[in-house]
Amino acid sequence: MAVSADLPDAMFKEGKMIPLVEEFYTIQGEGFHTGKAAYFIRVGGCDVGCSWCDTRFAWNPALHPLVPADGIVEHVLANPAAAVVVTGGEPLMVPMDYLTGLLKEQGIETFLETSGAYPLSGTWDWICFSPKQNAPPREEFFHRAHELKVIIASPEDFSWAIENAAKVNEQCKRYLQPEWSRREEMLPLLIDFVKAHPQWMISLQSHKYMRIP
């Protein structure tokens, strides 16, 4: 049977083929699930354009191969932890219903890390919402997020954190995380802020301290 030349594109639009930057089994280093073993799926594509981004290699989806979602799930199942973190780039540039549907069929917990700049798709046990000022988030994430994580690269970012925290649901966990290259300068400010506003917590990129992916 002949294969249509546009089949990969159609499968991409259905979420059956994913521009895969990398996949690996590691320990979650940030936010609420810090310290938990999980399989990471890094999806290619992001136009948010954060100046301090530490995964710029993931921005252009054309640089990364389209990989069958079914094959990725097979790799997940080869590891002992029943938890998956889907990150990017901005993973919601790709439809996530197919991938998460396969994972949920296997009893896998699904965790999303997103800027909230694109419509929500997929079935998620946990949504980590990290809004960026240069790509305003969609309203639905304020209601759906389990975790708000705001990156602090300058003192001005505290105002952005407060603005977004005022919109999230009451159960949403609130985290401030120092931008890695400025952590020595920003961390004392975060400590003082959280001591004064204890509804917030500090998230550190502990995987970088542990020197793991």
Secondary structure, 3 states (H helix, E strand, C coil): CCCCCCHHHHHHHCCCEEEEEEEEEEECCCCCCCCCEEEEEEECCCCCCCCCCCCHHHCCHHHCCEEEHHHHHHHHHCCCCCEEEEECCCHHHCCCHHHHHHHHHCCCEEEEEECCCCCCCCCCCEEEECCECCECCCCHHHHHCCEEEEEECCCCHHHHHHHHHCCCCCCCEEEEEECHHHHHHHHHHHHHHHHHCCCEEECCCHHHHHCCC
